[in-house]
Amino acid sequence: MGLTMDDNGYLYVVEKRKHEVRRYKIDDTQGTVVAGGNGEGNRLDQLSSPYYVFVDRDHSVYVSDYYNHRVMKWEEGATQGIVVAGGHRQGNSLTQLNYPQGVVVDQWGTVYVADYSNHRIMR
C-alpha cells in the first residue's frame, strides 16, 4: 500500500483492494476519494489495484495503476483521471508499461515510473 503527504499535511493512502486513493485530514477517519472509487476497471474514472501515489505542488494525484499498466493523473477535484504513462496494454515498448510500481514527478512535471516487470525506470 502506497502513501504520501502533501504540503498542507493531508495524508494520501492507496486502498489497493478498493481500487481507490483517499485523502485524509488530521482526525479524519473516513477520508475523501481523490482517485478511482468507482470499482475495479480500466475507464478513466477507475483503477485496477493501484500501487503507489505521488502528489505534486498543484495537488494533482499521480497513481501507478498496476493491472492497467498505466500511470494516471487526477487533478484536484477531478472526477476522472488522464493517462500520463503507459495505457497501451502490457508490454515493453517505449509507450508501454508492465506492472508499474513507484511513481514520482519532478519540479518540471516530468513523470518517472518504476516499470517493475520490465526492470527499468521510464521517463
C-alpha positions in Angstrom: 0.0 0.0 0.0 1.4 3.4 -1.0 1.1 6.6 0.9 2.4 10.1 0.8 1.7 13.5 2.4 1.2 16.9 0.7 2.5 20.3 1.7 -0.8 21.0 3.5 -0.4 18.0 5.8 -3.0 15.8 4.1 -2.2 12.1 4.0 -2.9 10.2 0.8 -3.4 6.4 1.1 -3.7 3.8 -1.6 -6.6 1.4 -1.0 -5.4 -1.3 -3.4 -8.4 -3.7 -2.8 -10.9 -0.9 -3.1 -9.2 0.4 -6.2 -9.0 4.0 -5.0 -6.8 6.6 -3.3 -8.2 8.5 -0.3 -7.0 11.8 1.2 -7.2 12.2 5.0 -7.1 15.3 7.2 -5.8 15.1 10.8 -8.5 13.3 12.9 -10.4 12.3 9.7 -11.4 8.6 9.8 -13.4 8.4 6.6 -11.2 10.3 4.1 -12.2 11.6 0.7 -11.8 9.6 -2.5 -9.4 11.6 -4.8 -8.7 8.9 -7.4 -10.7 5.9 -8.5 -13.6 4.8 -6.2 -15.8 3.5 -9.0 -14.9 -0.1 -8.7 -12.2 -2.0 -10.5 -11.8 -1.3 -14.2 -10.0 0.5 -17.0 -12.2 3.5 -17.5 -10.7 6.9 -16.8 -12.7 7.1 -13.5 -11.5 3.6 -12.4 -8.3 1.9 -11.2 -7.2 -1.7 -11.0 -5.1 -2.4 -8.0 -3.4 1.0 -7.6 0.1 0.6 -6.1 1.9 3.9 -5.4 0.8 7.6 -5.2 2.6 10.9 -5.6 1.1 14.4 -5.1 2.7 17.4 -6.8 2.7 21.0 -5.7 -0.6 21.7 -7.5 -2.1 18.8 -5.5 -2.6 16.6 -8.6 -2.5 13.0 -7.6 -0.4 10.5 -9.7 -1.2 6.8 -9.3 0.5 3.8 -10.6 -2.4 1.7 -11.9 -0.8 -1.8 -11.6 -3.1 -4.1 -13.6 -4.0 -1.5 -16.2 -0.3 -1.0 -16.9 -0.5 2.8 -16.7 0.0 5.9 -14.6 -2.9 8.1 -14.0 -3.0 11.8 -13.1 -6.0 13.2 -11.2 -6.1 17.0 -10.9 -7.5 18.4 -7.7 -11.3 18.0 -7.7 -11.4 15.9 -10.9 -13.9 13.1 -11.3 -11.7 11.2 -13.8 -8.0 11.0 -14.5 -5.9 11.2 -17.5 -3.3 8.7 -18.6 0.2 10.2 -18.4 2.3 7.0 -19.0 1.5 3.6 -20.4 -2.1 2.7 -21.1 -1.3 0.9 -24.3 -1.6 -2.6 -22.9 1.0 -4.5 -21.1 4.4 -4.6 -22.9 8.0 -3.4 -23.2 7.9 -0.8 -25.9 8.6 2.8 -25.1 4.9 3.6 -24.8 4.0 0.6 -22.6 4.5 -0.4 -19.0 4.5 -3.8 -17.4 3.1 -3.6 -13.8 4.2 -0.1 -12.9 5.0 0.5 -9.2 6.8 3.6 -7.9 6.0 7.0 -9.4 7.5 10.4 -8.8 7.2 13.8 -10.6 9.9 16.4 -10.6 9.6 20.2 -10.4 9.3 20.4 -14.2 6.4 17.9 -14.4 8.5 15.0 -15.7 7.0 11.7 -14.6 9.3 8.9 -13.6 7.9 5.3 -13.3 9.4 2.2 -11.8 8.4 -0.3 -14.6 8.6 -3.4 -12.4 8.4 -6.3 -14.8 10.5 -4.6 -17.5 13.2 -3.9 -14.9 13.6 -0.2 -15.9 12.8 3.4 -14.9 10.7 5.2 -17.5 10.6 8.9 -18.1 
